[in-house]
């Protein structure tokens, strides 16, 4: 069953054209045919999510916003600590992924989770501010990701945390002690992922470092399923608004 599930995902990623008049329609065009198989395939590809969750606060009575939260699979990393939070907002524009998220919420009986179909660049929690904002492999799929990060900064309370895990490539001359990737890495992976409207950026980490006080940074590579020798870079970032 696993191989057929993978083949369905790969078919939609490689052969199904992405159509739509705006970003929301293009996201839904991309995910509609693979939503049921999304979590199983991405579990092997999207590394670092559990590591990110481990380094984030679970404030008692806090507000957590997961921007581009998709199927809400990330919430399973909370375990019993889920109950500490007052409200968790899973925000996404893809209706097909939110349908899977709704099934997951019902299955677990999470009564403090709210699913919101909204743009990550404009969503604000009804409470006004958030204690934690996360982006898990969503910044690369947000066309105006600068605006999404700025929106996260604005909705965070003073002292609130941001957590990001995503694919990326380095700048040719990265700042500080950040990893420098070879030219082939900086060229190949952005071209590869751009066919699915996933845009790897050399500016994610530098901008996050400018916007937030860093608390944890890790840079890695992970294997890409069904791509021999393919190891794409990804990072984990935790910062705090001061």
C-alpha positions as CSV (number, residue, x, y, z in Angstrom):
1,X,0.0,0.0,0.0
2,X,2.9,2.4,0.8
3,X,4.3,2.3,-2.7
4,X,1.0,3.0,-4.3
5,X,0.4,5.8,-1.9
6,X,3.8,7.3,-2.9
7,X,3.1,6.8,-6.6
8,X,-0.2,8.7,-6.3
9,X,1.6,11.6,-4.6
10,X,4.4,11.6,-7.1
11,X,1.9,11.6,-10.0
12,X,0.2,14.7,-8.7
13,X,3.4,16.4,-7.9
14,X,5.1,15.7,-11.3
15,X,2.3,15.2,-13.9
16,X,-0.7,17.2,-12.7
17,X,-0.5,20.9,-13.8
18,X,-1.1,23.5,-11.1
19,X,-3.9,25.8,-12.0
20,X,-5.6,28.7,-10.4
21,X,-6.2,32.4,-10.6
22,X,-4.8,33.1,-7.2
23,X,-2.6,31.5,-4.6
24,X,-5.5,29.8,-2.8
25,X,-6.7,28.2,-6.0
26,X,-3.2,27.1,-6.9
27,X,-2.7,25.5,-3.5
28,X,-6.0,23.6,-3.7
29,X,-5.1,22.5,-7.2
30,X,-1.8,21.1,-6.0
31,X,-3.1,19.3,-2.8
32,X,-6.6,18.2,-3.8
33,X,-5.5,14.9,-5.4
34,X,-2.9,14.0,-2.8
35,X,-4.5,15.2,0.5
36,X,-5.3,11.7,1.7
37,X,-1.7,10.5,1.2
38,X,0.0,13.8,2.3
39,X,1.0,12.9,5.8
40,X,2.5,9.4,5.0
41,X,4.6,10.7,2.2
42,X,5.8,14.0,3.9
43,X,6.7,12.1,7.1
44,X,9.8,10.8,5.3
45,X,10.5,14.1,3.7
46,X,9.7,16.9,6.1
47,X,12.2,16.4,8.9
48,X,12.9,18.6,11.9
49,X,9.3,19.2,12.9
50,X,9.5,17.2,16.2
51,X,12.8,18.9,16.9
52,X,11.2,22.3,16.4
53,X,8.3,21.5,18.7
54,X,10.7,20.3,21.4
55,X,12.4,23.7,21.6
56,X,9.2,25.7,21.9
57,X,7.3,26.9,25.0
58,X,4.0,25.5,26.0
59,X,2.7,28.5,28.0
60,X,-0.1,27.7,30.4
61,X,-3.3,29.2,28.9
62,X,-1.4,30.4,25.9
63,X,-2.4,31.0,22.3
64,X,-0.5,29.1,19.6
65,X,-0.9,29.9,15.9
66,X,0.4,27.4,13.3
67,X,0.5,29.3,10.0
68,X,0.2,26.9,7.0
69,X,-0.7,24.2,9.4
70,X,-2.2,21.9,6.7
71,X,-3.5,18.6,8.1
72,X,-2.8,19.5,11.8
73,X,-0.4,16.6,12.0
74,X,2.1,18.8,13.8
75,X,-0.3,19.0,16.8
76,X,0.4,15.3,17.6
77,X,3.9,16.3,18.7
78,X,2.3,18.1,21.8
79,X,1.1,14.9,23.4
80,X,-0.6,15.5,26.8
81,X,0.8,19.1,26.9
82,X,-1.9,20.0,24.4
83,X,-4.2,20.7,27.3
84,X,-1.9,23.4,28.7
85,X,-2.8,25.8,25.8
86,X,-6.0,27.8,25.8
87,X,-6.4,27.8,22.0
88,X,-4.4,26.5,19.0
89,X,-5.2,28.0,15.6
90,X,-4.3,25.9,12.5
91,X,-4.4,28.3,9.6
92,X,-4.2,27.2,5.9
93,X,-5.7,28.1,2.5
94,X,-6.0,24.6,1.2
95,X,-9.5,23.3,1.9
96,X,-8.6,19.7,1.2
97,X,-5.9,19.7,3.8
98,X,-8.2,21.4,6.4
99,X,-10.7,18.6,5.8
100,X,-8.0,16.0,6.8
101,X,-7.3,18.3,9.8
102,X,-10.9,18.3,10.8
103,X,-11.0,14.5,10.8
104,X,-7.8,14.5,13.0
105,X,-9.3,17.0,15.5
106,X,-12.4,14.9,15.8
107,X,-10.5,11.7,16.2
108,X,-8.3,13.0,19.0
109,X,-11.1,15.0,20.6
110,X,-9.1,18.2,20.7
111,X,-11.5,20.8,22.1
112,X,-9.0,23.7,22.1
113,X,-8.1,23.6,18.4
114,X,-9.7,25.8,15.8
115,X,-9.2,25.4,12.0
116,X,-9.1,28.6,10.0
117,X,-9.1,28.9,6.2
118,X,-7.2,32.2,5.9
119,X,-4.1,33.8,4.4
120,X,-1.0,33.6,6.6
121,X,-0.1,37.2,5.7
122,X,-3.2,38.6,7.3
123,X,-4.6,36.2,9.9
124,X,-4.8,37.4,13.5
125,X,-6.2,35.4,16.4
126,X,-9.4,36.8,17.9
127,X,-7.5,37.2,21.2
128,X,-5.4,39.9,19.5
129,X,-2.0,38.4,20.3
130,X,-0.3,35.0,20.3
131,X,2.3,33.4,22.6
132,X,3.8,31.1,19.9
133,X,3.7,31.3,16.1
134,X,5.0,28.4,13.9
135,X,5.7,27.8,10.2
136,X,6.3,24.2,9.4
137,X,7.3,23.8,5.8
138,X,5.0,26.6,4.9
139,X,7.2,29.7,4.3
140,X,8.5,28.2,1.1
141,X,4.9,27.9,-0.2
142,X,3.8,31.5,0.8
143,X,4.6,33.9,-2.2
144,X,5.0,36.9,0.1
145,X,6.8,35.1,2.9
146,X,8.3,38.4,4.1
147,X,4.7,39.6,4.9
148,X,3.9,36.3,6.6
149,X,7.0,36.7,8.9
150,X,6.1,40.3,9.6
151,X,2.5,39.3,10.4
152,X,3.8,36.8,12.8
153,X,6.0,39.4,14.5
154,X,3.0,41.8,14.8
155,X,0.7,39.2,16.3
156,X,3.2,37.9,18.8
157,X,3.2,39.4,22.3
158,X,6.4,40.8,23.7
159,X,8.5,37.9,24.6
160,X,6.6,35.5,22.4
161,X,8.3,32.8,20.3
162,X,8.4,32.0,16.6
163,X,9.4,28.6,15.3
164,X,10.2,27.8,11.7
165,X,11.3,24.6,10.0
166,X,11.7,24.6,6.2
167,X,13.8,23.9,3.1
168,X,16.2,26.5,2.1
169,X,19.5,27.3,0.4
170,X,22.2,29.6,1.7
171,X,23.3,32.9,0.3
172,X,26.6,32.8,-1.6
173,X,28.1,34.6,1.4
174,X,25.9,33.8,4.4
175,X,26.1,36.0,7.5
176,X,27.8,34.9,10.7
177,X,28.3,31.2,11.3
178,X,25.5,30.0,8.9
179,X,26.3,27.2,6.5
180,X,27.5,28.0,3.0
181,X,26.1,25.7,0.3
182,X,27.9,24.9,-2.9
183,X,26.7,26.5,-6.1
184,X,25.1,23.3,-7.4
185,X,23.0,23.1,-4.2
186,X,22.0,26.7,-4.5
187,X,21.0,26.2,-8.1
188,X,19.5,22.7,-8.3
189,X,17.1,22.5,-5.4
190,X,15.3,25.9,-6.0
191,X,14.8,24.7,-9.6
192,X,13.6,21.3,-8.6
193,X,11.0,22.5,-6.0
194,X,9.8,25.5,-8.0
195,X,8.0,23.2,-10.4
196,X,5.5,22.6,-7.5
197,X,5.4,26.3,-6.5
198,X,7.7,25.6,-3.5
199,X,10.3,28.4,-3.5
200,X,13.5,27.8,-1.6
201,X,15.1,31.1,-0.4
202,X,18.5,32.1,0.7
203,X,16.9,34.9,2.7
204,X,14.8,33.0,5.2
205,X,17.4,32.6,8.0
206,X,19.0,36.1,7.5
207,X,15.6,37.7,7.8
208,X,14.5,35.7,10.8
209,X,17.8,36.6,12.5
210,X,17.1,40.3,11.8
211,X,13.5,40.1,13.0
212,X,13.9,38.0,16.2
213,X,16.4,37.2,18.9
214,X,17.7,33.7,18.0
215,X,17.4,31.0,20.6
216,X,18.0,27.9,18.5
217,X,19.3,27.4,15.0
218,X,20.2,24.1,13.3
219,X,21.0,23.4,9.7
220,X,20.7,19.9,8.1
221,X,20.1,17.9,5.0
222,X,17.5,15.2,4.4
223,X,17.0,12.6,1.7
224,X,14.3,13.1,-0.8
225,X,12.1,10.0,-1.3
226,X,12.6,8.3,-4.7
227,X,15.5,10.7,-5.6
228,X,18.8,8.8,-5.4
229,X,21.5,10.8,-3.7
230,X,19.2,13.7,-3.3
231,X,19.8,15.5,0.0
232,X,18.0,18.8,0.3
233,X,19.0,21.4,3.0
234,X,16.6,22.4,5.7
235,X,16.8,24.5,8.9
236,X,15.2,24.7,12.3
237,X,14.9,28.2,13.8
238,X,13.5,29.4,17.2
239,X,13.5,33.0,18.0
240,X,11.8,35.4,20.4
241,X,10.2,38.8,19.9
242,X,11.8,41.5,22.1
